[in-house]
Structures are given as C-alpha cells and as structure tokens.
Amino acid sequence: MQLKKKVIYAGIVSAATLITSIFIPIIPCRIAPGIPNPIYKWTLCSLNPDKISSIGSITKYFGYTTSLRDTYLLTLFIIFAVVMLFLYYTTIRRKKN
C-alpha cells in the first residue's frame, strides 16, 4: 500500500473517531471534585463542549490535560499514529507472502 493511501486512511479514521467522541463517550479521562488534594476516578468522557461541567469538578482528558482543544489534537494525533502503525505492519505481512 502506498504511503499516500495510508495517510488518507489514517486521516479519515482519526477524523471519524474525533467526531464520534463528540457524541459517544469513548475518550479516557479522570474526574475529581474541585477540592484540594482531589482523588481522581478513571472513566470515559465525551468531548461535547455543551456537556462539559466546569462547576465543582476537574476533568483531565487522557489523564494529561483539562483543555478541550488540546484533547481534540491529542485524539487526532494518537489515532492517526495508531492507524499508521497498524497499516504499516499489516502491509509488511502482505509483501512478505
């Protein structure tokens, strides 16, 4: 498979995952109450900006960031990289056979 096709497929899958994550909670996140020394709980979150509660809780997407913009970019880059690696290894097996 050509590199151009791999990049197109990976881009489509990462964009579809980002759009899906707006409607369905599929992004891992940590949620804690907005108190000093909070205890975080892992769960799956949606990236819908209308459903984000900024009062009384702290949400860290991927356990890393609280910003939705950064989470959008991380989602795109992580899924893109995973799909590219998957396509790389699946096409190597086909070339060897």
Contacts in CASP RR format, 6 or more apart in sequence:
PFRMAT RR
TARGET T0000
AUTHOR 0000-0000-0000
METHOD contacts of the structure
MODEL  1
MQLKKKVIYAGIVSAATLITSIFIPIIPCRIAPGIPNPIYKWTLCSLNPD
KISSIGSITKYFGYTTSLRDTYLLTLFIIFAVVMLFLYYTTIRRKKN
1 87 0 8 1.000
1 91 0 8 1.000
6 84 0 8 1.000
6 87 0 8 1.000
6 88 0 8 1.000
6 91 0 8 1.000
7 84 0 8 1.000
9 83 0 8 1.000
9 87 0 8 1.000
10 79 0 8 1.000
10 80 0 8 1.000
10 83 0 8 1.000
10 84 0 8 1.000
10 87 0 8 1.000
11 80 0 8 1.000
11 83 0 8 1.000
13 79 0 8 1.000
13 80 0 8 1.000
13 83 0 8 1.000
14 75 0 8 1.000
14 76 0 8 1.000
14 77 0 8 1.000
14 79 0 8 1.000
14 80 0 8 1.000
14 83 0 8 1.000
15 76 0 8 1.000
17 26 0 8 1.000
17 75 0 8 1.000
17 79 0 8 1.000
18 47 0 8 1.000
18 72 0 8 1.000
18 75 0 8 1.000
18 76 0 8 1.000
18 79 0 8 1.000
20 26 0 8 1.000
21 27 0 8 1.000
21 46 0 8 1.000
21 47 0 8 1.000
21 75 0 8 1.000
22 46 0 8 1.000
22 47 0 8 1.000
22 48 0 8 1.000
23 46 0 8 1.000
23 48 0 8 1.000
24 46 0 8 1.000
25 43 0 8 1.000
25 44 0 8 1.000
25 45 0 8 1.000
25 46 0 8 1.000
26 44 0 8 1.000
26 46 0 8 1.000
27 44 0 8 1.000
27 45 0 8 1.000
27 46 0 8 1.000
27 47 0 8 1.000
27 61 0 8 1.000
27 62 0 8 1.000
27 71 0 8 1.000
27 75 0 8 1.000
28 42 0 8 1.000
28 43 0 8 1.000
28 44 0 8 1.000
28 45 0 8 1.000
28 61 0 8 1.000
28 62 0 8 1.000
28 63 0 8 1.000
29 42 0 8 1.000
29 43 0 8 1.000
29 44 0 8 1.000
29 45 0 8 1.000
29 59 0 8 1.000
29 60 0 8 1.000
29 61 0 8 1.000
29 62 0 8 1.000
29 63 0 8 1.000
30 40 0 8 1.000
30 41 0 8 1.000
30 42 0 8 1.000
30 43 0 8 1.000
30 59 0 8 1.000
30 60 0 8 1.000
30 63 0 8 1.000
31 40 0 8 1.000
31 41 0 8 1.000
31 43 0 8 1.000
31 45 0 8 1.000
31 57 0 8 1.000
31 58 0 8 1.000
31 59 0 8 1.000
31 60 0 8 1.000
32 38 0 8 1.000
32 39 0 8 1.000
32 40 0 8 1.000
32 41 0 8 1.000
32 57 0 8 1.000
32 58 0 8 1.000
33 56 0 8 1.000
33 57 0 8 1.000
33 58 0 8 1.000
34 56 0 8 1.000
34 57 0 8 1.000
34 58 0 8 1.000
38 58 0 8 1.000
40 58 0 8 1.000
40 60 0 8 1.000
40 63 0 8 1.000
45 59 0 8 1.000
45 61 0 8 1.000
47 61 0 8 1.000
47 68 0 8 1.000
47 71 0 8 1.000
47 72 0 8 1.000
47 75 0 8 1.000
49 68 0 8 1.000
52 59 0 8 1.000
52 68 0 8 1.000
53 59 0 8 1.000
58 66 0 8 1.000
59 66 0 8 1.000
60 66 0 8 1.000
61 68 0 8 1.000
61 70 0 8 1.000
61 71 0 8 1.000
61 74 0 8 1.000
62 71 0 8 1.000
62 74 0 8 1.000
62 78 0 8 1.000
64 70 0 8 1.000
64 74 0 8 1.000
65 71 0 8 1.000
65 74 0 8 1.000
END
